[in-house]
């Protein structure tokens, strides 16, 4: 990273764009002895995580406390309080906060037995340590994650105190300061709850795995493979962006980082080919955002989803596969129709890398990625799968001299992994505050029942409200925190109404075919917030590289991601798309009809198939496509008829146009 790209004869610094839109990238860089000290701390952090992965995780509160202690200390050392402060020198205030960041969580480790014996009775010292710890978590989240996350957490804290003064269903008996601090900081219901627990085990190791994959050059391999496969096609660079971002998304944990990483190459190529700057930025933003929906990592949210829903991780990534593929197929189709409409050709084959040459020279770098999918599907725990994948990423790089990573790179990988995990640590710890308030006040059920009442028991209206809520809550928030917030606040309403419609007691634990679609729905729309104006960070980052209007880029990205706005409704209404109650023939038929449907919708949105679509053709194509995506014989037949009619009309118009041209 940090390269300068030539764009419209003016330099564009990709690292500056990344820092502007991704707070995790805007950290201090120390030189000299202190730089080595900070690096040693990060390496020690990674070694601790690897040690517990090999020899066994410690007691939940101890494991999570040590994890948070390392995280807070490094955050305050690396991320300055103010944007105006030096990025190469440590400010005294940050040094003090770093020390407190170590001590506040370690207080739990040192007094663990006493805290257990006191069984919820807080002492004045407990109260002081707890308040300091909560404030440090909020400040760490402000620095690394952003103000929106902190504002949401503060609103929840205020709600915990003012419960008795709120009218209607949202009222509760309220919480005293000592009760709230005890709940948020000294139990596994708050800051040290499931999100931080997953961060301290699965997620850290997968982030470390990603750091080693980057060291081996897998990202560049994905870009080269995408160029070889799609660079020559109509609108080649745009299709390269879609394909490379889909591949990067299998291991990437950030939409914005993905935009900058692949967009630095693809966006200038798209503009050179003839794409409008707003469209070029939108293509990369849409493709990169979709990476968070792509198994097996899903921006690390898949692990949280497994913990929250008690559904096996392998089942979740299997369910996520078809919606993710439909998302990318929709973006690909949109890019293709735009290229055809504008008459854009691909790149010369002679200028592109050769697939066979790339595959034989560097194809072995994909081994760890294939291995981790195999291990997860065959029953290995995520921790063990990630551990083996890290080992394989190092060993596979040794197979060829050209890709071999040096011993120093192995050490630097430990440092890079710890640095990359800091955003997730801050986000999951802060999200724990939100969850803690929800469990203390019963807010989840209150919000769910309120949404259901407003929708008057109508599932579609409930889904619409949930969509809007998830998009609003997801704006400017990273993937893991995004999912924690949306699944806590928005998903319960869907679960409640789906359970009622199925004749089940909404107060009991719902079955998987109800819980998973609800959580996936909230997750999808939380992710789509990255490309939905007015706060579309991925789209804005793409606009920065393309030197385009940010809002226009955001609206173009929203149009390209039309499949992502439709597919979640379909899999809630018919969970077959998530592989519930489906036969092999049904699966194949659903894939065929969904692909036809997505193509038809993309044609409608872009006003082009074989030639320009009239208004009635657009309507027929959109409605027909929507019916084709929805699994069901009646909808398939009607949808096929509408899509077929548009296809025939387009073929006739194209033939006439071609004849006239001759």
SESERO-633651 format. One line per 3 residues: number of its first residue (from 1); their letters; for each residue x, y, z of C-alpha. Coordinates in steps of 0.25 Angstrom, whole numbers, plus 5000, padded with zeros to 4 digits. Each point is the difference from the previous one (the first is absolute). Layout:
BEGIN
NUM> a> X/Y/Z | ...
//
This chain:
BEGIN
1> xxx> 5000/5000/5000 | 5004/5015/5000 | 5003/5000/4985
4> xxx> 4997/5012/4991 | 4991/4997/4988 | 5000/5009/4988
7> xxx> 4985/5004/4998 | 4996/5011/4990 | 5015/5005/5000
10> xxx> 4999/5003/5015 | 5005/4991/5010 | 4991/4993/5010
13> xxx> 5005/4994/5013 | 4993/4988/5003 | 5005/4999/5014
16> xxx> 4994/5014/5003 | 4987/4996/4994 | 5000/4988/5009
19> xxx> 5004/5008/5012 | 4988/5010/4997 | 4989/4989/4999
22> xxx> 5006/4989/5009 | 5004/5005/5014 | 5007/4987/5002
25> xxx> 5011/5004/4990 | 5003/5013/5006 | 5010/4996/5011
28> xxx> 5013/5005/5005 | 5013/4995/4994 | 5012/5000/5010
31> xxx> 5014/4999/4996 | 5012/4996/5008 | 5000/4993/5014
34> xxx> 4985/5003/5004 | 4996/4995/4986 | 5006/4987/5004
37> xxx> 4994/5000/5013 | 4986/5001/4994 | 5003/4990/4990
40> xxx> 5004/4990/5011 | 4987/5003/5007 | 4992/4997/4988
43> xxx> 5008/4987/4997 | 4998/4996/5015 | 4985/5002/4998
46> xxx> 5000/4990/4988 | 5009/4990/5007 | 4990/5000/5012
49> xxx> 4988/4997/4991 | 5008/4989/4993 | 5004/4994/5013
52> xxx> 4986/4999/5005 | 4995/4995/4986 | 5010/4989/5001
55> xxx> 5000/4996/5015 | 4985/5004/5003 | 4993/5013/5003
58> xxx> 5000/5006/5014 | 4987/5002/5009 | 4991/5009/4992
61> xxx> 5002/5013/5008 | 5015/4998/5001 | 5002/4997/4985
64> xxx> 4992/5012/4996 | 5006/5010/5011 | 5014/4997/4995
67> xxx> 4995/5001/4986 | 4994/5014/5003 | 5012/5004/5008
70> xxx> 5009/4998/4988 | 4990/5007/4991 | 4998/5012/5008
73> xxx> 5015/5002/5003 | 5003/4999/4985 | 4988/5009/4995
76> xxx> 5004/5012/5010 | 5015/4998/4995 | 4997/5000/4985
79> xxx> 4988/5009/4999 | 5001/5014/5005 | 4989/5007/5007
82> xxx> 4999/5012/4990 | 5002/5000/4985 | 5009/5011/5002
85> xxx> 5010/4993/5009 | 5013/4994/4994 | 5000/4986/4993
88> xxx> 5014/4997/5004 | 5001/5005/5015 | 4992/4995/5012
91> xxx> 4992/5011/5007 | 5001/4999/5016 | 4985/4999/5001
94> xxx> 5000/4987/4991 | 5011/4994/5008 | 4992/5002/5013
97> xxx> 4988/4994/4993 | 5008/4988/4994 | 5004/4997/5015
100> xxx> 4986/5001/5004 | 4996/4991/4988 | 5009/4989/5006
103> xxx> 4996/5001/5014 | 4985/5001/4999 | 4997/4987/4994
106> xxx> 5012/4993/5007 | 4993/5004/5013 | 4990/4989/4997
109> xxx> 5011/4990/4998 | 5007/5004/5013 | 4987/5000/5008
112> xxx> 4993/4989/4993 | 4998/4990/5012 | 4995/5012/5009
115> xxx> 4990/5005/4989 | 4995/4986/4999 | 4998/4998/5015
118> xxx> 4993/5014/5001 | 4990/4995/4990 | 4996/5014/4995
121> xxx> 5003/5008/5012 | 5008/5012/4995 | 5010/5007/5009
124> xxx> 5004/5015/4998 | 5013/4995/4993 | 4992/4991/4991
127> xxx> 4991/5012/4996 | 5012/5009/4997 | 5007/4989/4992
130> xxx> 4987/4997/4993 | 4997/5015/4996 | 5014/5002/4995
133> xxx> 4999/4987/4992 | 4987/5004/4994 | 5005/5014/4996
136> xxx> 5013/4995/4994 | 4992/4990/4991 | 4991/5012/4996
139> xxx> 5012/5008/4997 | 5007/4989/4993 | 4988/4998/4991
142> xxx> 5000/5015/4997 | 5014/4999/4995 | 5000/4988/4992
145> xxx> 4985/4997/4996 | 4994/5014/5000 | 4990/5009/5007
148> xxx> 4988/4993/4994 | 5003/4988/5008 | 5002/5008/5013
151> xxx> 4988/5008/4999 | 4991/4987/4999 | 5007/4994/5012
154> xxx> 4998/5013/5008 | 4985/5001/4996 | 4999/4986/5005
157> xxx> 5007/5004/5013 | 4990/5012/5002 | 4988/4991/4997
160> xxx> 5005/4990/5012 | 4999/5012/5009 | 4987/5007/4995
163> xxx> 4992/4988/4999 | 4989/5004/5011 | 4998/5013/4993
166> xxx> 4997/4994/4986 | 4985/4998/4997 | 4994/4988/4993
169> xxx> 5006/4986/4997 | 5015/5006/5000 | 4999/5003/5015
172> xxx> 5008/4992/5010 | 5003/5001/5015 | 5014/5007/4997
175> xxx> 5014/4996/5005 | 5009/5006/5011 | 5014/5003/4996
178> xxx> 5006/4989/5008 | 4990/4990/4994 | 5003/5004/4986
181> xxx> 5015/5000/5002 | 5000/4986/5006 | 4991/4995/4989
184> xxx> 5009/5007/4989 | 5014/4997/5005 | 5000/4989/5010
187> xxx> 4991/4989/4993 | 5000/4994/4986 | 4987/5007/4997
190> xxx> 5007/5013/4996 | 5013/5005/4995 | 5006/4986/5003
193> xxx> 4988/4993/4993 | 4999/4991/4987 | 5006/5011/4990
196> xxx> 5013/5002/5008 | 5000/4985/5003 | 5000/4997/4985
199> xxx> 5010/5011/4997 | 5009/4994/5011 | 5000/4986/4993
202> xxx> 4995/4998/4986 | 5001/5014/4994 | 5014/5003/5004
205> xxx> 5005/4987/4994 | 4993/5003/4987 | 5005/5014/5000
208> xxx> 5014/4994/5002 | 4998/4990/4989 | 4996/5012/4991
211> xxx> 5013/5007/5003 | 5008/4988/4996 | 4992/4999/4987
214> xxx> 5003/5014/4997 | 5015/4998/5003 | 5000/4988/4990
217> xxx> 4994/5009/4989 | 4987/4994/4999 | 4993/5013/4997
220> xxx> 5008/5003/4988 | 4998/4986/4995 | 4985/5002/5001
223> xxx> 5001/5013/4992 | 5009/4993/4989 | 4990/4988/4999
226> xxx> 4989/5009/4999 | 5007/5008/4988 | 5003/4987/4993
229> xxx> 4986/4995/5001 | 4992/5013/4998 | 5009/5011/4995
232> xxx> 4998/4997/4985 | 4984/5000/5001 | 4991/5012/4998
235> xxx> 5003/5010/5011 | 5011/4991/5004 | 5006/5009/5011
238> xxx> 4987/5001/5007 | 4998/4985/5000 | 5014/4998/5005
241> xxx> 4996/5009/5012 | 4987/4991/5002 | 5008/4987/5000
244> xxx> 5012/5005/5007 | 4992/5006/5011 | 4992/4987/5001
247> xxx> 5012/4992/5002 | 5006/5010/5010 | 4987/5000/5008
250> xxx> 5002/4986/5003 | 5011/5004/5010 | 4998/5015/5001
253> xxx> 4994/5007/5013 | 4998/5014/4995 | 4992/5006/4988
256> xxx> 5008/5013/5000 | 5014/4992/5000 | 4995/4991/4989
259> xxx> 4996/5013/4992 | 5013/5006/5001 | 5008/4987/4999
262> xxx> 4994/4995/4986 | 4994/5014/4996 | 5014/5006/4999
265> xxx> 5002/4991/4988 | 4986/4998/4994 | 4994/5014/5001
268> xxx> 5011/5007/4992 | 4999/4989/4990 | 4984/5002/4999
271> xxx> 5002/5015/4998 | 5010/4998/4989 | 4991/4990/4993
274> xxx> 4988/5010/5000 | 4992/4998/5012 | 4995/5012/5007
277> xxx> 5008/5003/5013 | 4987/4999/5008 | 4997/4986/4994
280> xxx> 5014/4996/5002 | 5001/5003/5014 | 4986/4994/5002
283> xxx> 5004/4987/4994 | 5012/4998/5009 | 4992/5004/5012
286> xxx> 4989/4991/4998 | 5009/4988/4997 | 5008/5003/5012
289> xxx> 4988/5001/5009 | 4995/4987/4995 | 5013/4993/5006
292> xxx> 4994/5002/5013 | 4988/4991/4996 | 5010/4989/4994
295> xxx> 5003/4987/5008 | 5008/4995/5007 | 5004/5013/5008
298> xxx> 4988/5010/4997 | 5008/5011/5007 | 5001/4991/5012
301> xxx> 4985/5001/5002 | 4998/4986/4997 | 5007/4996/5013
304> xxx> 4991/5009/5008 | 4988/4995/4993 | 5003/4986/5004
307> xxx> 5001/5004/5015 | 4988/5009/5000 | 4991/4990/4993
310> xxx> 5006/4987/5005 | 5000/4995/4985 | 5013/4993/4996
313> xxx> 5010/5009/4992 | 5000/4990/4988 | 4985/5001/4999
316> xxx> 5001/5015/5000 | 5010/5001/4989 | 4993/4990/4992
319> xxx> 4987/5008/5001 | 5007/5013/4997 | 5006/4995/4987
322> xxx> 4989/5001/4990 | 4995/5014/5004 | 5015/5005/4999
325> xxx> 5002/4994/4986 | 4987/5006/4996 | 5005/5013/5005
328> xxx> 5012/5000/4992 | 4993/4994/4988 | 4991/5012/5000
331> xxx> 5012/5010/5001 | 5007/4992/4989 | 4987/5001/4991
334> xxx> 4998/5015/5003 | 5015/5003/4996 | 4998/4991/4987
337> xxx> 4987/5008/4996 | 5007/5013/5003 | 5012/4996/4991
340> xxx> 4991/4996/4989 | 4992/5012/5001 | 5012/5009/4999
343> xxx> 5007/4991/4990 | 5012/4998/5009 | 5010/4989/4996
346> xxx> 5009/4992/5008 | 5015/5001/5001 | 5010/4994/4990
349> xxx> 5002/4985/5003 | 5015/5002/4997 | 5001/5010/5012
352> xxx> 4993/4991/5010 | 5007/4989/5008 | 4998/4986/4996
355> xxx> 4991/4992/5009 | 5008/4987/4998 | 5014/5007/5003
358> xxx> 4994/5007/5013 | 4994/4987/5005 | 5012/4992/4998
361> xxx> 5009/5010/5006 | 4992/5005/5012 | 4987/4991/5001
364> xxx> 5006/4993/5012 | 4997/5012/5008 | 4985/4997/5000
367> xxx> 5003/4987/5007 | 4997/5006/5014 | 4987/5006/4996
370> xxx> 4995/4987/4994 | 5005/4993/5012 | 4993/5009/5010
373> xxx> 4987/4998/4993 | 5002/4985/5000 | 5004/4999/5015
376> xxx> 4988/5009/5004 | 4990/4991/4992 | 5006/4987/5005
379> xxx> 4997/5004/5014 | 5013/5007/5005 | 4997/5011/5010
382> xxx> 5003/5014/4994 | 5012/5002/5009 | 5007/4987/4996
385> xxx> 4996/5002/4985 | 5006/5014/5001 | 5013/4995/5007
388> xxx> 5002/4990/4990 | 4997/5010/4989 | 5011/5009/5006
391> xxx> 5010/4989/5000 | 4996/4996/4985 | 5001/5015/4995
394> xxx> 5015/5000/5005 | 5003/4986/4995 | 4993/5002/4986
397> xxx> 5008/5012/4998 | 5013/4992/5001 | 4996/4991/4988
400> xxx> 5006/5010/4990 | 5012/5009/5002 | 4992/5012/4994
403> xxx> 4989/5000/5010 | 5009/4995/5012 | 4998/5009/5012
406> xxx> 5012/5004/5009 | 5001/4997/5015 | 4999/5015/5002
409> xxx> 4987/5000/4993 | 4994/4989/5009 | 5004/5009/5012
412> xxx> 4994/5012/4993 | 4987/4992/4997 | 4998/4999/5015
415> xxx> 5001/5015/5002 | 4991/5003/4988 | 4990/4990/5005
418> xxx> 4999/5006/5014 | 4999/5014/4993 | 4989/4996/4991
421> xxx> 4992/4994/5012 | 4999/5013/5008 | 4988/5005/4992
424> xxx> 4992/4987/5003 | 5004/5001/5015 | 4995/5014/5001
427> xxx> 4988/4997/4992 | 4996/4987/5008 | 5003/5006/5013
430> xxx> 4991/5012/4998 | 4990/4991/4994 | 5000/4993/5013
433> xxx> 4995/5012/5007 | 4988/5001/4990 | 4997/4985/5003
436> xxx> 5002/5002/5015 | 4989/5011/5000 | 4991/4991/4992
439> xxx> 5001/4988/5009 | 4999/5009/5013 | 4987/5007/4995
442> xxx> 4994/4990/4991 | 5001/5010/4989 | 5001/4990/4989
445> xxx> 4986/4994/5002 | 4994/5014/5002 | 5006/5005/4986
448> xxx> 4995/4987/4993 | 4986/5001/5005 | 5000/5015/4998
451> xxx> 5004/4998/4985 | 4990/4989/4998 | 4989/5009/5006
454> xxx> 5003/5011/4991 | 5000/4990/4988 | 4987/4995/5005
457> xxx> 5005/4986/4999 | 5003/5001/4985 | 5014/4993/4997
460> xxx> 5003/5008/4988 | 4998/5013/5007 | 5008/4995/5012
463> xxx> 5011/4996/4990 | 5000/5014/4994 | 5001/5007/5014
466> xxx> 5011/4990/5003 | 5008/5003/4987 | 4999/5015/5003
469> xxx> 5005/4998/5015 | 5011/4991/4995 | 5005/5010/4990
472> xxx> 4999/5012/5009 | 5007/4992/5012 | 5011/4994/4990
475> xxx> 5004/5014/4995 | 5015/5002/5003 | 5001/4988/5008
478> xxx> 5010/4988/4997 | 4994/4986/4997 | 5001/4993/5013
481> xxx> 4994/5012/5008 | 4990/5002/4989 | 4995/4986/5002
484> xxx> 5000/5000/5015 | 4991/5013/5000 | 4991/4995/4989
487> xxx> 4998/4986/5005 | 4997/5006/5014 | 4991/5011/4996
490> xxx> 4993/4996/4987 | 5000/4985/4998 | 4991/4997/5012
493> xxx> 4988/5006/4994 | 5002/4991/4987 | 5001/4988/5009
496> xxx> 4988/5004/5008 | 4991/5002/4988 | 5005/4987/4993
499> xxx> 4998/4992/5012 | 4985/5005/5002 | 4997/4997/4985
502> xxx> 5006/4986/5002 | 4991/4998/5012 | 5011/5000/5010
505> xxx> 5001/5006/5013 | 5009/5013/4997 | 5005/4999/5015
508> xxx> 5007/4987/4997 | 5013/4997/4992 | 4996/5000/4986
511> xxx> 5005/4989/4990 | 5012/5003/4991 | 4992/5002/4987
514> xxx> 4994/5013/5007 | 5012/5005/5008 | 5010/4999/4989
517> xxx> 4992/5007/4989 | 4997/5011/5010 | 5014/5002/5004
520> xxx> 5005/4999/4986 | 4990/5011/4996 | 5005/5010/5011
523> xxx> 5014/4997/4996 | 4998/5002/4985 | 4994/5014/5002
526> xxx> 5010/5004/5010 | 5011/4997/4990 | 4993/5007/4989
529> xxx> 5001/5012/5008 | 5014/5001/4995 | 4995/5004/4986
532> xxx> 4987/5007/5004 | 5000/5015/5000 | 5001/5009/5008
535> xxx> 5011/4993/5008 | 5006/4990/4990 | 5014/4998/5004
538> xxx> 5004/4990/4990 | 4994/5008/4989 | 5007/5013/5005
541> xxx> 5013/4993/5000 | 4998/4995/4986 | 4996/5014/4996
544> xxx> 5013/5005/5006 | 5008/4991/4991 | 4992/5003/4988
547> xxx> 5000/5015/5003 | 4984/5000/4999 | 4988/5006/5007
550> xxx> 4998/4991/5012 | 4985/5001/5001 | 4999/4996/4985
553> xxx> 5010/4989/5002 | 4991/4995/5012 | 4987/5001/4992
556> xxx> 5007/4992/4988 | 5005/4990/5010 | 4986/4998/5006
559> xxx> 4994/4998/4986 | 5011/4989/4997 | 4997/4993/5013
562> xxx> 4985/4999/4997 | 5001/4985/5002 | 5005/5002/5015
565> xxx> 4987/5008/5002 | 4991/4989/4995 | 5006/4987/5003
568> xxx> 4999/5001/5016 | 4985/5002/4998 | 4999/4987/4992
571> xxx> 5008/4992/5010 | 4991/5004/5011 | 4988/4997/4993
574> xxx> 5005/4987/4995 | 5012/4995/5007 | 5003/4990/4989
577> xxx> 5010/5010/4995 | 5008/4997/5013 | 4999/4985/4997
580> xxx> 4989/4997/5010 | 4990/4989/4995 | 5006/4999/4986
583> xxx> 5003/4988/4991 | 5012/4999/4991 | 4991/5002/4988
586> xxx> 4993/5012/5007 | 5014/5006/5002 | 5004/4999/4986
589> xxx> 4986/5006/4995 | 5001/5011/5010 | 5014/5004/4995
592> xxx> 4996/5000/4986 | 4987/5008/5003 | 5008/5010/5009
595> xxx> 5010/5002/4990 | 4990/5003/4989 | 4993/5009/5010
598> xxx> 5012/5008/5004 | 5004/5002/4986 | 4986/5005/4996
601> xxx> 5000/5010/5012 | 5014/5005/4996 | 4995/5002/4986
604> xxx> 4988/5008/5005 | 5009/5009/5009 | 5010/5003/4989
607> xxx> 4989/5001/4990 | 5008/4991/4990 | 5000/4985/4996
610> xxx> 5003/4998/4985 | 4996/5015/4998 | 4993/5011/5008
613> xxx> 4988/4996/5008 | 4987/5008/4999 | 4992/5003/5013
616> xxx> 4991/4988/4998 | 5011/4991/4998 | 5007/5005/5012
619> xxx> 4988/4998/5009 | 4998/4986/4994 | 5015/4996/5002
622> xxx> 5000/5005/5014 | 4987/4993/5004 | 5003/4988/4993
625> xxx> 5014/4999/5006 | 4995/5002/5014 | 4990/4989/4998
628> xxx> 5011/4991/4994 | 5009/5002/5013 | 4989/4996/5009
631> xxx> 5000/4985/5001 | 4986/4994/4996 | 4994/4994/4988
634> xxx> 4989/5010/4998 | 5010/5012/5001 | 5010/4993/4991
637> xxx> 4990/4997/4989 | 4994/5015/5000 | 5014/5006/5001
640> xxx> 5006/4991/4989 | 4988/5005/4991 | 5003/5014/5003
643> xxx> 5015/4999/4998 | 4998/4991/4988 | 4991/5011/4994
646> xxx> 5011/5011/5002 | 5011/4991/4994 | 4992/4997/4987
649> xxx> 4996/5015/4999 | 5015/5004/5002 | 5005/4990/4990
652> xxx> 4990/5005/4989 | 5005/5015/5003 | 5014/4995/5000
655> xxx> 4998/4993/4987 | 4994/5013/4994 | 5011/5009/5005
658> xxx> 5010/4991/4994 | 4993/4999/4987 | 4999/5015/4999
661> xx> 5014/5002/5003 | 5004/4991/4989
//
